[in-house]
Amino acid sequence: MTREELQNKIHAQLATFDANDWLYLVREQQAADIADELQQMDADDVHQLLVALPDAELADLFGYFTHAQQDTLLELFSTSDKARLLTEMAHDERVDIFNRLSENVQNKILPKLAKKEQEDILRLAAYEEGTTGALATSAYVAIRAHMSVAEAIRYVRTHAAGMETIYQLYIIDNKQRLLGTLSLRELMTSDDDALISEIMNTELVFINAMEPRQSAADMIRRYDLLALPVINGGDRLIGIVTVDDAMDVDVEESTEDFHKGGGTLALKDVSLREASTWTMFMKRAPWLLVLVFANMFSGEVLEAYEDTIITYVALVFFLPLLVDSGGNAGSQSATLMVRALATGDLHMKDWFKTLGREFWVALLLGIAMSVAVFGLGVYRGGMEIAMVVSISMVVVVISGSMIGMSLPFLLSKLKLDPATASAPLITSIADFVGVLLYFYIAVKMLGMPDLG
């Protein structure tokens, strides 16, 4: 079914609602495709269609909406509909929703949930947003070490429904402590009489619930895991983080870094399509206002070298070329460093080594660019101007690269997000330094009097 056909069928339900036809459509089409179409519609209409669905289909569709859209729809849901939604949703997703509800609404919903759901939600909701514990789900299969393979297989069959994954099994003791892991393949290919304790893997890879969620995503990627067990401070297994959740974290973190790298504050829990004009203004204005004042320093440098500019007007022609080259070189370096720090490819201990390599790379880049502009310098201002421009190009590119490379490390050292070293910030700093260096070199080489 094409997107246009799906769109027409969904809108037809609003005109002549048929519960059976609507349920058939939802079950026959991909939930992600239907959710994408619903997100283009009015919230009241979407609410009308959603609450007519059985619990499983309602929860499945709801999980594909953005947080902002979920919150808008939840305001229209009755307490009973909220309760059946939370009961059916994946454990980690329902905790996210529960945490975003007001305390008053939470207190109304909890009594309508089964005791098991209440305990699960409250346990996972105790972890701060952004931690691995808040990302974890308790929908996993845990078995005991004393079981035989045949007993474990029967247990898995009776407990697999509704679990996030059964491809990895977790072996725990009577205090919920993690003893080992076992893949479903290893279980199914072992002798029925073998004990789980004999075949389980005791070389454990796990993460503490208080660790940042990005650390969990990094470990899943590093060790090529389908799921990562999460323990509390006492080695008690509290849940798992699955590979699809890790992918979501990577996407969110990468998006946030891209936004910061572009000089805007991160858009959280709202898509660009849904963001209001005021939201976009507030996300973009702070950096631009800061950079306005930062760029004023470049103007002060130009004013200070006014006599040099009047005497050698040709210098002005090369000013944009030089400062842009320094800013571009700095942005390149910063982009590489921010990404390497984010992925763990570089650490603080690598700063000095990386600084030395970046210097030589910048030197080669500066020389190549200076050769490219030398002929233009001769044409526009003669040999003296050409030498000033060429030497300045080398120095400016090196300084811009050093700034772009060092600032992410400095921010990381100060426990700040390296992504804050955005391209506009690097460019503004490199522009100021570039203008200062350019005219300082010009004054020295052209025999102009020093400032004073």
QUIZIJO-V435226 format. One record per residue. RES is the residue in one letter. PSI is psi in degrees with one decimal (* if undefined). OMEGA is omega in radians with two decimals (* if undefined). NEAR is the number of other C-alpha atoms within 12 Angstrom. Layout:
# QUIZIJO-V435226
RES_PSI_OMEGA_NEAR / RES_PSI_OMEGA_NEAR
This chain:
# QUIZIJO-V435226
M_130.2_3.14_14 / T_165.6_-3.14_13 / R_-38.9_-3.14_18 / E_-39.7_3.11_13 / E_-42.3_3.11_16 / L_-42.8_3.12_25 / Q_-43.9_-3.14_24 / N_-40.5_-3.13_18 / K_-38.9_3.12_27 / I_-44.3_3.13_37 / H_-30.4_3.10_25 / A_-30.9_3.13_18 / Q_-29.5_3.12_27 / L_-32.9_-3.13_25 / A_-47.5_-3.13_13 / T_84.4_-3.03_14 / F_130.1_3.05_18 / D_112.1_-3.04_19 / A_-41.0_-3.12_20 / N_-43.6_3.12_16 / D_-40.8_-3.14_20 / W_-44.6_3.12_30 / L_-40.7_3.11_28 / Y_-42.2_3.13_18 / L_-44.4_-3.13_27 / V_-39.8_-3.11_33 / R_-25.1_-3.09_21 / E_-25.5_-3.09_16 / Q_160.7_3.11_25 / Q_132.1_-3.12_21 / A_-36.7_-3.13_25 / A_-37.8_3.13_22 / D_-42.5_3.13_27 / I_-43.7_-3.14_40 / A_-37.8_3.14_32 / D_-40.0_3.11_24 / E_-39.6_-3.14_29 / L_-31.9_-3.11_37 / Q_-13.0_3.09_32 / Q_-6.2_-3.01_20 / M_168.5_3.10_22 / D_140.7_-3.07_17 / A_-37.9_3.14_23 / D_-39.7_3.11_21 / D_-40.8_3.13_24 / V_-42.1_3.11_34 / H_-43.3_3.14_30 / Q_-40.8_-3.13_27 / L_-38.5_-3.07_38 / L_-47.3_-3.05_40 / V_-12.7_3.09_32 / A_-7.5_-3.10_26 / L_153.1_2.98_29 / P_165.0_-3.03_23 / D_-46.6_-3.06_23 / A_-46.5_-3.13_25 / E_-37.5_3.09_32 / L_-49.2_-3.10_37 / A_-39.2_-3.12_33 / D_-48.2_3.13_29 / L_-42.5_-3.05_38 / F_-32.0_-3.12_42 / G_-16.3_-3.12_31 / Y_-6.2_3.11_27 / F_153.7_3.04_35 / T_162.4_3.14_29 / H_-40.5_-3.13_27 / A_-41.9_3.14_26 / Q_-38.3_3.08_33 / Q_-45.0_-3.12_35 / D_-38.5_3.11_26 / T_-42.9_-3.12_25 / L_-37.3_-3.12_32 / L_-30.0_3.09_32 / E_-23.4_3.14_20 / L_-17.3_-3.12_21 / F_144.2_2.99_28 / S_166.6_3.12_19 / T_-38.7_3.14_24 / S_-41.5_3.12_21 / D_-36.9_3.07_29 / K_-42.1_-3.11_37 / A_-43.3_-3.13_33 / R_-28.9_3.07_29 / L_-48.8_-3.12_39 / L_-33.9_3.13_40 / T_-36.7_-3.01_36 / E_-22.2_-3.05_30 / M_159.7_3.05_33 / A_145.6_-3.00_35 / H_-44.0_-3.10_42 / D_-34.7_-3.13_41 / E_-40.1_-3.11_37 / R_-29.3_3.08_39 / V_-40.1_3.09_36 / D_-44.0_-3.14_33 / I_-45.1_-3.12_40 / F_-41.7_-3.12_40 / N_-24.4_-3.13_28 / R_-10.4_3.11_23 / L_153.7_3.07_27 / S_157.2_-3.13_15 / E_-36.1_3.13_12 / N_-44.4_3.13_13 / V_-40.1_3.10_23 / Q_-44.2_-3.13_26 / N_-27.0_3.10_18 / K_-32.7_-3.07_19 / I_-42.4_-3.03_29 / L_-45.3_-3.14_28 / P_-20.2_-3.13_20 / K_-4.7_3.12_23 / L_152.8_3.05_26 / A_155.4_-3.08_17 / K_-37.5_-3.14_13 / K_-44.2_3.12_16 / E_-40.4_3.11_31 / Q_-49.0_-3.10_25 / E_-40.2_-3.12_19 / D_-45.3_-3.13_29 / I_-46.3_-3.10_38 / L_-34.9_3.13_26 / R_-48.0_-3.12_26 / L_-29.5_-3.13_38 / A_-13.1_-3.13_35 / A_-17.3_-3.12_25 / Y_141.3_-3.10_27 / E_147.5_3.08_21 / E_135.5_-3.13_25 / G_-11.8_3.09_24 / T_163.0_3.11_27 / T_-35.1_3.13_41 / G_-37.5_3.12_42 / A_-22.7_-3.13_43 / L_-20.1_-3.01_47 / A_155.7_3.02_53 / T_145.8_3.11_41 / S_10.1_-3.14_40 / A_72.2_3.11_36 / Y_164.9_3.13_36 / V_122.2_3.11_37 / A_134.7_3.13_40 / I_174.3_-3.09_41 / R_150.1_-3.07_32 / A_-28.5_-3.08_31 / H_-7.6_3.13_22 / M_151.3_2.95_27 / S_166.3_3.12_25 / V_-43.1_-3.13_31 / A_-41.9_3.12_22 / E_-40.7_-3.13_23 / A_-40.1_3.12_37 / I_-43.4_3.11_34 / R_-38.1_3.13_17 / Y_-44.3_3.14_21 / V_-42.3_-3.14_30 / R_-36.8_-3.08_18 / T_-14.0_-3.08_14 / H_2.4_-3.04_20 / A_-28.9_-3.07_23 / A_131.3_3.08_14 / G_1.1_3.13_21 / M_150.9_3.12_27 / E_-43.5_3.11_30 / T_146.2_3.06_33 / I_5.5_-3.11_31 / Y_-19.2_3.07_26 / Q_125.2_-3.13_35 / L_151.3_-3.06_42 / Y_132.0_-3.10_46 / I_124.1_-3.09_36 / I_162.0_3.05_32 / D_-171.8_-3.07_20 / N_-5.7_3.05_15 / K_14.9_3.09_14 / Q_16.5_3.11_23 / R_140.0_-3.10_26 / L_122.5_-3.13_37 / L_-31.4_-3.09_32 / G_179.2_3.10_31 / T_162.5_-3.13_40 / L_129.2_3.09_38 / S_154.5_3.12_30 / L_-35.8_3.12_28 / R_-45.3_3.13_17 / E_-36.5_3.11_23 / L_-47.1_-3.05_36 / M_-23.4_-3.10_26 / T_3.8_3.12_16 / S_159.5_3.10_22 / D_142.5_-3.11_18 / D_-31.8_-3.06_19 / D_-11.1_-3.12_20 / A_147.1_3.10_23 / L_147.5_3.11_24 / I_-36.1_3.14_37 / S_-23.6_-3.11_26 / E_-24.2_-3.03_23 / I_-6.4_-3.09_29 / M_156.1_3.11_34 / N_120.6_-3.10_22 / T_-0.9_3.04_19 / E_89.0_-2.92_12 / L_141.1_2.95_21 / V_117.4_-3.09_26 / F_174.6_-3.13_36 / I_147.5_3.10_37 / N_142.6_-3.07_32 / A_-24.3_-3.10_39 / M_-5.6_3.11_26 / E_151.8_3.09_27 / P_146.2_-3.10_26 / R_-28.0_3.10_36 / Q_-31.3_3.10_34 / S_-38.4_3.10_31 / A_-44.2_3.12_44 / A_-40.3_3.13_42 / D_-40.5_-3.13_31 / M_-39.2_3.11_32 / I_-40.2_3.12_30 / R_-41.2_-3.08_25 / R_-43.5_-3.07_18 / Y_5.7_3.07_16 / D_53.8_-3.08_16 / L_151.8_2.97_29 / L_-30.2_3.12_29 / A_149.9_-3.11_41 / L_121.1_3.12_47 / P_143.5_-3.10_47 / V_127.7_-3.13_43 / I_159.6_3.02_34 / N_-171.3_-3.07_29 / G_-19.1_-3.12_16 / G_22.6_-3.14_15 / D_20.4_3.12_23 / R_128.2_-3.12_25 / L_120.4_-3.13_37 / I_-10.6_3.13_44 / G_-170.8_3.10_42 / I_157.0_2.98_50 / V_122.7_-3.08_48 / T_163.8_-3.07_39 / V_-32.9_3.13_31 / D_-34.8_3.06_25 / D_-37.2_3.10_34 / A_-38.5_3.10_32 / M_-40.2_3.11_25 / D_-41.5_3.12_21 / V_-44.8_3.14_30 / D_-41.4_3.14_26 / V_-45.5_-3.13_17 / E_-44.9_-3.12_25 / E_-39.9_3.12_30 / S_-40.5_3.11_23 / T_-42.4_3.12_24 / E_-41.3_3.13_29 / D_-38.8_3.10_31 / F_-42.9_3.13_27 / H_-46.1_3.14_27 / K_-38.5_3.13_30 / G_-25.3_3.10_36 / G_1.7_3.10_27 / G_24.7_3.06_30 / T_159.4_3.01_33 / L_150.0_-3.04_26 / A_139.3_3.01_32 / L_106.0_-3.11_29 / K_136.8_3.05_25 / D_17.9_3.09_23 / V_137.4_-3.14_23 / S_161.8_3.12_21 / L_-34.2_3.14_18 / R_-33.9_-3.07_16 / E_-15.9_-3.04_22 / A_136.0_3.13_20 / S_166.6_3.10_15 / T_-41.8_-3.13_13 / W_-40.4_3.11_11 / T_-45.6_3.14_21 / M_-37.0_3.09_22 / F_-47.1_-3.09_17 / M_-29.5_3.12_18 / K_-32.0_-3.01_25 / R_-27.0_-3.03_24 / A_-43.2_-3.04_18 / P_-49.4_-3.12_20 / W_-42.1_-3.11_30 / L_-39.2_3.12_23 / L_-40.1_3.09_19 / V_-43.7_-3.08_18 / L_-27.3_3.06_26 / V_-47.9_-3.13_18 / F_-34.3_3.12_18 / A_-38.9_-3.11_23 / N_-15.9_3.11_28 / M_-26.1_3.14_19 / F_-35.0_3.10_22 / S_-39.2_3.09_30 / G_-37.2_3.12_20 / E_-38.1_3.12_17 / V_-43.6_3.13_25 / L_-40.9_3.13_29 / E_-38.0_-3.12_18 / A_-30.7_-3.13_22 / Y_31.3_-3.09_31 / E_-40.2_-3.12_22 / D_-40.3_3.11_20 / T_-42.1_-3.13_29 / I_-41.2_3.14_25 / I_-39.9_-3.10_15 / T_-41.4_-3.12_19 / Y_79.4_-3.09_25 / V_-29.2_-3.11_18 / A_-24.0_3.12_25 / L_-34.1_-3.10_40 / V_-34.0_-3.12_27 / F_-35.9_-3.06_21 / F_-6.0_-3.08_34 / L_-53.5_3.13_32 / P_-39.3_-3.13_22 / L_-45.4_-3.08_29 / L_-50.0_-3.08_43 / V_-35.4_3.09_40 / D_-37.2_3.11_29 / S_-42.7_3.10_38 / G_-42.9_3.12_46 / G_-40.5_3.12_39 / N_-41.9_3.10_38 / A_-41.0_3.11_42 / G_-40.4_3.13_45 / S_-39.6_3.08_40 / Q_-48.8_-3.12_32 / S_-44.5_-3.11_40 / A_-41.9_3.14_41 / T_-45.1_3.13_35 / L_-42.6_-3.09_31 / M_-42.6_-3.12_41 / V_-44.7_-3.13_40 / R_-40.5_3.14_29 / A_-38.8_3.09_24 / L_-37.5_-3.11_32 / A_-35.6_-3.11_32 / T_-5.2_-3.13_24 / G_8.2_3.13_21 / D_-30.0_3.08_18 / L_151.6_3.08_24 / H_172.7_-3.09_23 / M_-34.2_-3.11_27 / K_-17.0_-3.12_16 / D_0.0_-3.00_20 / W_-50.3_-3.04_25 / F_-43.4_3.13_17 / K_-43.0_-3.13_16 / T_-36.6_3.11_27 / L_-44.6_3.14_28 / G_-43.7_3.13_18 / R_-40.9_-3.13_19 / E_-33.0_3.10_33 / F_-46.9_-3.11_30 / W_-37.1_3.07_20 / V_-45.2_-3.13_24 / A_-37.8_3.11_36 / L_-46.1_3.13_28 / L_-41.3_3.11_21 / L_-43.2_-3.14_29 / G_-41.5_3.13_34 / I_-44.3_3.14_24 / A_-41.1_-3.12_19 / M_-32.4_3.12_29 / S_-38.3_3.08_32 / V_-38.7_-3.11_22 / A_-31.7_-3.07_20 / V_-6.1_-3.07_31 / F_-47.4_-3.12_29 / G_-38.8_3.11_20 / L_-35.5_3.11_24 / G_-41.9_3.10_31 / V_-42.6_-3.10_22 / Y_-41.2_-3.04_16 / R_-28.1_-3.03_22 / G_1.2_-3.13_24 / G_178.9_-3.04_18 / M_-40.5_-3.12_20 / E_-46.9_3.13_26 / I_-39.0_3.14_35 / A_-41.0_3.12_30 / M_-41.3_3.11_30 / V_-47.1_-3.10_37 / V_-42.5_-3.11_50 / S_-47.9_3.13_35 / I_-41.3_3.12_34 / S_-38.0_3.14_45 / M_-45.2_3.13_46 / V_-47.9_-3.08_39 / V_-42.9_-3.10_38 / V_-42.0_3.12_49 / V_-41.5_3.10_50 / I_-47.0_-3.11_42 / S_-42.1_3.12_45 / G_-41.4_3.13_47 / S_-41.4_3.12_47 / M_-40.5_3.11_41 / I_-47.8_-3.12_42 / G_-32.7_-3.14_46 / M_-37.3_-3.02_48 / S_-34.0_-3.05_36 / L_-43.8_3.09_39 / P_-39.0_3.10_42 / F_-42.2_3.13_38 / L_-45.2_3.12_27 / L_-39.9_3.11_23 / S_-39.6_3.11_27 / K_-35.0_3.13_17 / L_10.5_3.12_13 / K_28.6_3.06_13 / L_162.4_-3.12_17 / D_119.9_3.12_25 / P_-25.0_-3.14_38 / A_-17.1_3.10_43 / T_-20.4_3.06_37 / A_68.6_-3.04_42 / S_160.8_3.12_44 / A_-45.8_3.11_43 / P_-38.3_3.13_36 / L_-47.8_3.12_38 / I_-45.2_-3.12_45 / T_-42.4_-3.12_42 / S_-43.4_3.12_37 / I_-44.8_-3.14_39 / A_-35.3_3.10_43 / D_-48.3_-3.12_44 / F_-48.6_-3.14_36 / V_-40.1_-3.13_39 / G_-44.3_3.11_45 / V_-43.7_-3.14_46 / L_-46.4_-3.12_32 / L_-41.4_-3.10_34 / Y_-50.8_-3.09_44 / F_-27.9_3.05_44 / Y_-45.3_3.11_31 / I_-40.8_-3.14_31 / A_-44.8_-3.14_37 / V_-44.9_-3.11_28 / K_-42.4_-3.05_20 / M_-27.4_-3.08_23 / L_0.4_3.08_24 / G_22.6_3.09_16 / M_153.7_3.12_21 / P_145.4_3.09_19 / D_160.0_3.06_18 / L_145.7_3.10_17 / G_*_*_6
